[in-house]
Amino acid sequence: MAMSGGIDSTVSAMLLREQGCELVGVTFRTFDSIKEHCLAKEKGCCSVESIMEAKHFCEGLGIEHHIVDFRDIFKNEVIGNFVQEYMHGRTPNPCVLCNSHIKWGVLLEQAKALGCEKIATGHYARIRTRNGHRYLATAADTHKDQTYFLWMLTEENLAHTIFPLGDFTKEQVREMARERGHESLSHKRESQEICFIPNNDYRSFLEEQLPDFHQRCPEGNYIDADGNVLGRHKGFACYTVGQRKGLGIALGEPRYVTRIDPIRNEVTLGDYDDLYATTLSASQCRIREPEWLETSPEVEARIRYKSPAQPAVVRLEGDKAELQFQQPVWGVTPGQSLVLYKDGLVAGGGIIQ
């Protein structure tokens, strides 16, 4: 049982115990952001505070608990990708890689080493079968559904996975915590930040990771769609498509980042409506049953976690996909995940180009 110290993993552990499962709790350290001046502010699923909370809950439940250090592989696989994507003018989604490479990579290996048949997490997702194959399926709580972050999981991964919360809403989970004597958990604020950037300042994080950041990413020009220079920016990697705040330029009306060109070190600004698109392309695609989408290409597609799925038609070519939306969608962002749904199942996904 992957124990984060939060309500979801703790209630999951309680439910599995009540069902008679023998559990081993594992909490992993993925990033060390401890510094003397920010020790008290350190939060998130891999902080010292959360690790100690997970240990405390496991002890209370009578569950064996292990703390595992995954920082080296996390730095290479997740943080390395995060930095390089920004340095190529894209906006990455580190949670997707963490789930694939850490939670269903080295954590699954750790489970086998501990003699466990399956791993369980507090994600809001379900597993369903189609034509004898296991599929990731959307959760009962559509507002908390986390399948967007899990699209890289393979059928083999799903064969060794349990999602105890898939059939419950978040409020039901809070009530279950209260019923089991964990009132404090039911009121615990959830982190909305990237776990290795607890202050949400990814620009400073890039500077810390890259000593030559300012040489590789110097100041450059803001331009409009016609190439006219509007002003100066602080370096292309400091921005993301769709960004409005923090641009440091006054043009009399709101402007949004519509394009980032890392080669020319230019950031294009435009109006809100300039960010609508009806098509996109994706690469590095993983499609569960390509023939399913080739014969029936109508899908529901999500381009970010908080955006609802939108009707679209997909065309596949190898590990690439072209998508045509029925209605324009706002803020298609290179580097983010595209996730395809069909009949409530995750049919596949890719990285937006």
Sequence and secondary structure as in RCSB ss.txt:
>XXXX:A:sequence
MAMSGGIDSTVSAMLLREQGCELVGVTFRTFDSIKEHCLAKEKGCCSVESIMEAKHFCEGLGIEHHIVDFRDIFK
NEVIGNFVQEYMHGRTPNPCVLCNSHIKWGVLLEQAKALGCEKIATGHYARIRTRNGHRYLATAADTHKDQTYFL
WMLTEENLAHTIFPLGDFTKEQVREMARERGHESLSHKRESQEICFIPNNDYRSFLEEQLPDFHQRCPEGNYIDA
DGNVLGRHKGFACYTVGQRKGLGIALGEPRYVTRIDPIRNEVTLGDYDDLYATTLSASQCRIREPEWLETSPEVE
ARIRYKSPAQPAVVRLEGDKAELQFQQPVWGVTPGQSLVLYKDGLVAGGGIIQ
>XXXX:A:secstr
 B  SSHHHHHHHHHHHHTT   EEEEEE      TTTGGG  STTSHHHHHHHHHHHHHHT EEEEEE HHHHI
IIIIHHHHHHHTTT    HHHHIIIIIIIIIHHHHHHHTT S EE   S EEEEETTEEEEE  S TTT  GGGG
TT  HHHHHTEE TTTTS HHHHHHHHHHTT HHHHT     S TT TT  HHHHHHHH TTHHHHS  EEEE T
T  EEEEES GGG  TT  TT     SS  EEEEEETTTTEEEEE GGGGEEEEEEEEEEEES HHHHHHS EEE
EESSTTS  EEEEEEEETTEEEEEEEEEEE   TTSEEEEEETTEEEEEEEE 
